[in-house]
Amino acid sequence: MGKLTVKAVEAKIKGVPGRFADGDGLYLVVPKSGKPYWMLRYTANSKRKEMTLSRCADLSLADARAKAAETSFQHRNGLDPLLARKREAQISIKTVDDLFADWYPTLVKKLKFPTIPERVYRKDIAPHIGQASLKQISARDIRTVLQAIVKSNRPTIANDALIYCKQLFNHGIKLDVIDNNPASAFSYSDAGGEEKSKNRFLSKDELVKFFRICRENSDSFSRENYLACALLVTLGVRKSELAQAPWQEFDLSEATWKLPKERSKSGVPITIPLPTVAVKWLKELQVRAFDSKYVFPNRRNSQHPYMGADTLNRAISKLFGREPGKKKKPPNKMGDMPHFTVHDLRRTCRSLLAANGVSSHVAERCLNHKLKGVEGVYNQYDYLDERREALENLSSIISPLVD
């Protein structure tokens, strides 16, 4: 069979579906559905392979032959054309943002909370180097990122950013789009420093002071933030578990909150007993939420319909005269009281439970911690009644401080 002609190609495109050889592995393919296209057949590692070159509408017969000849030349020189195409696709990874877009799906597969590195990247890394070319990125750029975070008094985030930068650029080395990792020479001493074990918790006097100052500054510390802090120190739940909670998880008539495994950091569902005062606070929040599906709806335009991840910590830090990203700092309303974070409220709850004589295994389940060792394997009892009593007793101490 001879080679195709331009007229033959035009006729076959309008005719019956099939594959029509032009020679040297080049075929015109007319599918039953879809657009006709040029295809090259070749043998690599004793296997027959097929590679689409282009649609016929985008490539003339002469150009298809030229492209087939070029591709065959690559093959004769030891490079599989399909592999060459994959490498060409990687050329689209030109900036740090491009590299992150390729790396992030791998985090979704292996991390339970991949939104954390995404948030750090979007907020603290991308604004500095996101649009930078991978060919030009240098260690000085990494230093700029770290110094900006350190300057905002967030050493833990600086350390996290360094870790994510190292992982991100190692991914680039794997893909052969960069030759070296610009973050590799940096250590914690260049970022937030070695992190000490955290043991900050609030005494009763500090709780009294904190909630009083919050009430006195209700114009900047909203009632929703106030009740969120009250619920966190009373229930001992994690910030994200409460801030992202939908109303459908709550049964206020039964005074229970059923946290599903998908939102539980332990990966296990748990029923959280709600003390009487917590039910009262939640009913107030229900009114304030209007018709929102979430206990703490996001009032601003955001990618999430619930309270932002940094909202509470920023509100607390502002009371201490700290406001990341702003040169003019607000006045320190907390005086000489040591700074604390939202997570310290959870630690405060655990400390108050211990001070109240609650046994360790019950207190640990109140915080939705898995029981350790053999007990965690064989003891499947969830201490719901014991936890309800413990949290009700704790709420009788906290409620006067809040209300």
N, C-alpha and C positions, 0 to 999 in steps of 0.2 A: 504494500500500500504506500502511495506516494505521500509527500508532505501536503499539509493543508494550504489552501490559498485563502486570500481575503474573502473572496466570494463564497467559498465553501464554509468558512467560519460563520459568515452572516446567515447562510442558509441553515446550518446545523443549529445555530442559536434559536432559530424560529421553528425548528423541527422537533422530532421526538427526543426524549431524554436519552443520554448515553455518554460514553467516553470515547473520544476520537483522538487517535495518536497522530502526532506531528513528527515524531522521530526524536532520538536522543533523550527519551524519557519524558518529553513534554506532551501533555494531554489537554484537550479542551473538554471540560466537564459540563454537561447540561443536566442539572438535577431535575427531579420531578417537581420540586418546589424550591423557590429561591432563585438567585441570580446565577447565570453561567460564570465559570471561573477557569483560570489556568492552573494546572497541577503538574508537579514534577515527581516522577517516580525514580528512586535510586536504591542501591543496596549498600547497607552499612552493617558491618559485623555479621555478615551472612543473613541479614534480615532485610526484607523488602520494606521500604518506607515511602510514604507519600507526603508531599508538602505543598500546601496551597501557596501559589505565588501572588495572585491578585484577581479581582473580578475582571471579566472581559471588558466591561465598560470603562475600566481604568487603565487597561493595558492592551495595546494593539498587538497583532500577531508578531510583528517585527520586534517590538519591545519585549514580548513574552519570550521569544527565542533568545534575545540578548540576556534577559534576566536568568533564564534557564542555563545558558552557557556560563554566566558568572557564578551561579550557584554550583554547577557541576565542577567548575574550576576549584572552588573551595573544597569540595568533596575529594577531588583528586589530590589535593594537598594535605589531606588527613583530617579535615575539620567537618564534622557532621553538620549539614546545613540547618537542621532543626536546632542543634545546640547553638549554632551561630546566631540564629534568630532570637533565642532566649537571651543571649548575651546582649544583643542589640536592644532588647526590651529593658534591660537593666540600665541602659544609658539614660533612660527617662528619669532615673534616680540621680538628679543633679544637685539638689539642695538638701539641707538638713531636714526640712519639712518633708521632702520626698522620702528620705530615708526613714523618718519616723512613721510615715504612712505605710511603709513596707514592713517595718518592725512591729508595729502595734498589734496586728492580728495574731502574732505569735504569743503576745502577752495574754490576749483574751483566752487563748487555749490553755495556758498553764497557770495563770493567776486567778485566784478567787475574786480579788478586787482589782481588776486592771484599770479601773477609773482613777486610782491613786496616782500611778506614774503618768497617766494621761493628763491629769490636772496639774501636776508639777511641770510637765513639759509645756503645756499650753500657757500656763501663767508665768512661769519663771525662766524657762529656757528659750522657747520659741520667740518671744519678743526681742531677744538679743541676737540669736543666730539662726532662727528658722529659715530666713530667706538667703542665708549665706551659701555660697557654692562649696560643695564638698572638696573641690580642688584647692580652695583658698582658706578653709577653716584651719585655725591654728590654736596652739595652747593658750595664747593670749586671749582668744575669744572665750575659752572655757573659764579662764581666770575672771573675765568680766562678768560672766554669769554668776559665778560663785560669790564674788565680792558684792554684787548687787543684793543677793539674798542675805548675806551676812550683815550688810548695812541695815537691812530691815529687821534685824534682831530675830531671825528665824534660823538658828543654827541646825536644827534637825532637818529642816527642809533643804538647807545647803548640802548637808551630807547625802540626803536622798537624791538631790539633783546630780551630785557627783557620781553616785552609783548608776543612775539612769543614763548619764552621758557616756560612761564607760561601756555600759551594755549596748547602747545605741550604736556607738562607733565600732564596737567589736562586730556588730551585725554588718556594718558596712564593709569591714575587712573580709568577712565571710563571703559577701557578695562580690568582692573584688572591685568595689567602686571607690575605695580609698586604700591607701598603702599603709597608713599608720593610724593609731588612735590618739587624737590630740589631748584626751583626758587621762591617758595612762600614767603620766608622771605625777599626777596630783593625789594627795592623800587627805585624810580627815583634817589634818592640821592646816590644810589650805582652804578648808570649807568651814564646817561648824565645830570642828574639834572633836576629840574623843567624847562620846556621850556617856554621862554618868547614869547609874541606875536611878530612876526617878522614884522619889518617896514622898512627894509633896501631897499633903491632904490638909483640909481646913478644920480648924478647931471650931467648937460651937461659937466662941466669941467672934471668930473670923466670919462664920456664916451669918451671924447677926449683923455684923458690919457690912458685909457684902450686899445682903438683901436690902438693908436700910439705904445704902448709897444708890443701889439700883432704883429704888422707889423715888429717891430724891432727884434722880436724873432720868425720869421716865420719858423726857423728850428725846433723849439719845439712846436709852436702853428700853426697848419696847416691852409692852406687857407680854407679848408672845415670847420674847427672849427670856423674860423673867420667869414665866411659868415653865419654859423648857428647862431652865436651870433647876427649878424646884423639883420637877419630875425626875431629872437625872440624878440628883443627890438622894432622892427618896426611893427610886426603883433600882438604881445602880446599872441601868442599861447603857449600851454604847451610844455615842452621839449619833452615828448614822442610823442606828436602829430606830431611834426616836424621831430624828429630823425628817426621815424619809417615810415615816409610817403612814399608811392609808387608813382611813376610818373603818374599812371593811375588816381589819384585823381585830377591832375592839368590840366587846359586848359589855357595855356599861351597866346594863341591868344585871348581868352576872358578875360584874367587876373582874373581868378577865381580858387579857390581851394575848392573842395567839400569834406568836411570831413564827412565820414559816421558815423552813430550812434555807430557802433561797436568800433570805435576808439576814439570817443568823450567822455571825462570824464563826461560830463553832460548827456550823454545817448541820446542826440538829435542831428540829423545831422545839419550841418550848412554850408552855402556857405561863404567862406572868400574872400573878395575882395582883389586883389593884386595891391599895388601901382606900378607905373612905374618902380621905382628902384628895387623893389622886383622881378619883372619879369626879369629884367636885371641880378640880382644875381642868380636867378634860372636857367637862360639860361647858365650862366657860370658853374653852378653845373651840368647841364645836360651834358656838354662837359666833365667835370671831372669824371662823373659817368660812362663814356663809355657806355656799353650796360647793366648796372645794372637796375633792376626793381625799385630800391630805390634811393631817392634823396641823401641820405647819406649812401652809401654801406659800409659794414664792410670789411676793407681790410685784416683783420686777420682771421685766422681760428676760427670760433665761432659758437655757436648754433643758432645765429641769423644772417641773411644776411644784417642787417642794423646797424647803429651806436649803440654802446653799451650804456647802461643806465648811466654809470658813466664817459663816455669819456669826455664830456664837463666840468663837475665839476672838474675832475682830472686835465685837462689842465689848467683851471683857477687857481686852488689851487697851481699848480706848479709855476705859475708866482709870487705867494705870498710866495714862499719858502716852500711850504708844499707838501709832497709826501708820502701818507700813505703807510706803509709797508717797507719803506727804512730808514735805520739809517742815511745815509748821505743825508742831505736835500739840495735841489737846492738853488741857491741864490734868495733872494727876489727882484724881478724886479719892484714891485709896490710901494716900499718905505713905507710911512706912510698912504697910502690909506687903509681904512678899507676893510677887506675881504668881498666878496660877493659870492653868488651862482647863478646858472643858473636861478633859480626861481625869483631871485631879478631883473633880466632883464624884466621879465613879469610885476613885480610890477612897474618898471621904466616906462614901456610903459603906464601903467594905470595912473601914476602920470603925465606924459607928456601930455596925452590926457586931463586930468583935467586942467592942466596949459594952455592948448591951447583953453580952453573954450568949450570943447565937453561936452554935457549934460550927466548926469550920466547914464541914461538908454541906450544911444547909446554906451558909453564907456564900460558898463557892457556887452553888446552884442558883442563888439569888442573882449572881452576876453572870449567869449563863456560861460558867466555866465547866469544862468536862472534868469529872472526877478522875484522879490520876491512878495509875497502876492497876492492880488486880481489882480494886474496888470499882474502878471505872468500867471494867469489862463485865463484871458479874452483878453489880448493883445497878439495876435499871429503874429503881424506884425514884420518882422525881421530887419527892418532898414538897408537894404542892401545898398541903395544909400547913406544914411547918414554915414554909416560905411566906405564906399568907400571914401567919401570926407574927413572924419576924419583921416583915415589912410594915404591918399595921402598928406594931410597937415602935418601930423606927419613925414612922410618920407622925406619931404623937409627940416626938421630940422635935422634929423638923418643922411641923406645921406652925407652931407658935412663932418660930423664927421667920417664917415666910409671910404668914398672914397678920 
